[in-house]
Amino acid sequence: TEGVMYRKNLRPFRISAGAFYTYAPPGSDAGDTTYTPDIINTRLIFEHILDDKTGFGYNLEIVGLHGTTWRADGHAINRGQRSGSTVLGVEPALQWRFGQSNFVGAAGGLFTVAGQNASNSIYPNLSIFWYWSKSGKVQMR
């Protein structure tokens, strides 16, 4: 996955946006090589850190997941949604810092609002991040 991300800190809030391209590696089925669509992931995130010390806060993400009709490697798609797909959703989440470590966890769920060639689903999300800085202190915003 490759991408770009932007973040603006406006205490006590943080606004982030990003666009990412995920190359789907080839697979195999009964000796045949399979090729599924690549994915473009776009996000707009509004975060509110309630406690800097514990890193506790909440966020709301507006998410777009787009299955492409092409592959970066030029192979024809022979599995999955060949005509492309789109999922637009909203993901509320909570985040917190693990003690005084540089690890931060987040848990939430992506709720489908609209889509094309995709199922209306709920996608659970559990993430662990490691933050670093020159000072060795985690800055939550």
C-alpha positions in Angstrom: 0.0 0.0 0.0 1.3 3.4 -0.9 -0.4 6.7 -0.2 -0.4 10.3 1.0 -1.8 11.7 4.2 -2.4 15.2 5.6 -2.9 16.1 9.2 -3.8 19.5 10.8 -3.8 19.9 14.6 -6.3 22.4 15.9 -6.3 21.7 19.7 -8.2 19.8 21.0 -9.1 18.5 17.5 -7.1 16.9 14.7 -8.2 16.7 11.1 -6.6 14.2 8.7 -7.2 13.2 5.1 -5.5 10.5 3.1 -5.6 8.6 -0.2 -4.0 5.1 -0.5 -3.5 2.7 -3.4 -3.3 -1.0 -2.5 -1.9 -3.5 -5.0 -3.6 -6.9 -4.8 -0.9 -9.6 -5.1 -1.8 -12.5 -7.4 -3.3 -15.7 -5.9 -3.8 -19.3 -6.9 -6.8 -21.5 -7.4 -6.3 -25.1 -8.6 -3.0 -24.3 -10.2 -4.4 -21.2 -12.0 -3.0 -17.8 -11.2 -5.8 -15.4 -10.0 -5.9 -11.7 -10.2 -8.3 -9.5 -8.1 -8.8 -5.8 -8.4 -6.5 -3.3 -6.7 -8.1 -0.9 -4.1 -8.1 2.8 -3.7 -8.9 3.9 -0.1 -9.8 7.5 0.7 -10.4 8.9 4.2 -11.4 12.1 5.9 -10.9 11.9 9.7 -12.1 14.2 12.5 -10.5 13.4 15.9 -11.0 14.8 19.4 -8.4 13.8 22.0 -10.1 14.1 25.4 -7.1 13.3 27.6 -3.5 14.0 26.3 -1.9 11.8 29.1 -3.9 8.6 28.4 -4.4 9.4 24.7 -8.1 8.7 25.1 -10.3 10.2 22.4 -12.8 9.5 19.7 -12.9 10.0 16.0 -15.2 9.9 13.1 -14.0 8.8 9.7 -15.7 9.2 6.3 -14.3 6.4 4.2 -14.3 5.5 0.5 -13.1 2.0 -0.7 -13.0 1.7 -4.4 -12.2 -1.6 -6.2 -10.6 -0.7 -9.5 -11.4 -2.2 -12.9 -7.6 -2.5 -13.6 -4.4 -3.7 -11.9 -1.2 -1.9 -11.6 0.7 -4.9 -13.0 -1.4 -4.9 -16.2 -2.9 -8.3 -15.7 -6.6 -8.8 -16.5 -8.9 -9.3 -13.4 -10.2 -12.9 -13.3 -11.6 -13.1 -9.8 -13.6 -10.8 -7.5 -15.6 -7.8 -8.7 -14.4 -7.4 -12.3 -16.6 -4.3 -13.0 -15.3 -2.3 -10.0 -16.9 -1.6 -6.7 -17.4 1.3 -4.3 -18.2 1.4 -0.6 -18.9 4.7 1.1 -19.1 4.6 4.9 -18.8 6.2 8.3 -16.5 4.8 10.9 -16.8 5.9 14.6 -13.9 4.8 16.8 -12.3 5.1 20.2 -8.5 5.4 20.7 -6.2 5.2 23.7 -2.6 4.9 24.7 -1.2 1.8 26.3 0.2 3.1 29.6 3.3 5.3 29.1 4.4 3.4 26.0 4.6 4.6 22.5 1.7 2.2 21.5 -1.7 3.5 20.8 -4.8 1.4 20.1 -8.0 2.1 18.3 -11.3 0.2 17.9 -14.3 1.0 15.7 -16.5 -0.2 13.0 -17.1 1.0 9.4 -20.8 1.2 8.6 -21.7 1.2 4.9 -23.8 4.2 3.9 -23.8 3.7 0.1 -22.1 1.6 -2.5 -22.0 0.1 -5.9 -21.4 -3.6 -6.6 -20.8 -4.1 -2.9 -22.7 -5.5 0.0 -24.1 -3.4 2.8 -21.9 -4.5 5.6 -20.3 -3.6 8.9 -16.5 -3.9 8.9 -14.9 -4.1 12.4 -11.5 -2.4 12.8 -8.9 -2.9 15.5 -5.6 -1.0 15.1 -2.4 -0.7 17.0 0.0 2.2 16.2 3.5 2.9 17.4 4.4 6.6 17.6 7.9 8.0 17.7 9.4 11.4 18.1 12.9 12.9 18.6 12.1 13.6 22.2 10.8 10.1 22.9 7.5 11.5 24.1 4.2 10.6 22.4 2.3 13.6 21.2 -1.4 12.6 20.9 -2.2 15.6 18.7 
